[in-house]
Amino acid sequence: MNNLHKPNSPKIWAIGGGKGGVGKSLVSILLATELAKLNRRTILIDADLGGANLHTMMGIKTPARTLNDYVTRKYLTMEEICIQTSVNNLLLICGASEILSFANPQYAQKHKIVQGLTQLPADHVILDLGAGTSYNVLDFFLLADYPIVVVTPQPISIQNAYGFIRNAIFRKLSRMAGQHAILSDLVRTAMDPKNNHQLHTVQDLFETVEQAYSARVVRQLRHAIQSNPPWVVTNKATDRRDHNAGRIVALVAEKYLTVRVANLGAIDYDPQIERMVSIMRPVCSLSPASAARRDIGRMVKCLINPY
């Protein structure tokens, strides 16, 4: 699935992570809300194709239209399935959890979604991805202008976040290998962390590829994975030590994947958010004075106004 961006296409953000429970949906909502508050036309999309529930965190009990209505051609454009939220400049596209088979869309369906994304009348589109590292999740993640990985301070979450980035990198390499049998076999071998061919890092893979092909092929592969690297966000930080989680992920990724993952910093834990979710109060109505809103605001400004 190639990036089909056109000059006037919206900037796409994809929020992923290793497992469920790290707060991807929360980060997605807060990012979308902050962008909308900055007068950017923003569309938030529940891209968890097997367990869509983003609408409940937005205070919507039963969405009238979902992504499935667009894929099954009930509506001709993705714009038609947008739902207005309580935030100015922020629209919502709900997921399709009522159709279990949609958790694994066919290529044509996925291609239709990608085309629809590029045609949305928005400045920014936020994709709240599902948990795990299926090809569907990774392909949408790799599509993004702003690929963001959410991690929590727990060691297992740090391990899962690194695993997500690793799988995304190898997914990109695998797609580049295409029909080249030897190159595909090398990438497939290196994807197995327990392989017996001494391919334990991406650098090991590149050295082997250079011997089998050429330095030019390695430069192409290296450029591909080092362009537009992911950002990492630490969620649910309770003290200063927790802020190191993202930094650890970035350091390990650079060592073993030769990718410089940028650490966006941390979002402090806010118990108010859990209370809002439990009573189905829209998370987008979180007080601007909250620590989480403050941290997200800083991250958004860093990403869209880097200088």
Secondary structure, 3 states (H helix, E strand, C coil): CCCCCCCCCCEEEEEECCCCCCCHHHHHHHHHHHHHHCCCCEEEEEECCCCCCHHHHCCCCCCCCEHHHHHCCCCCCHHHHCEECCCCCEEEEECCCCCHHHHCCCHHHHHHHHHHHHCCCCCEEEEEECCCCCHHHHHHHHHCCEEEEEECCCHHHHHHHHHHHHHHHHHHHHHHHCCCHHHHHHHHHHHCCCCCCCCCCHHHHHHHHHHHCCHHHHHHHHHHHHCCCCEEEEEEECCHHHHHHHHHHHHHHHHHHCCCCEEEEEEECCHHHHHHHHCCCCHHHCCCCCHHHHHHHHHHHHHHCCC
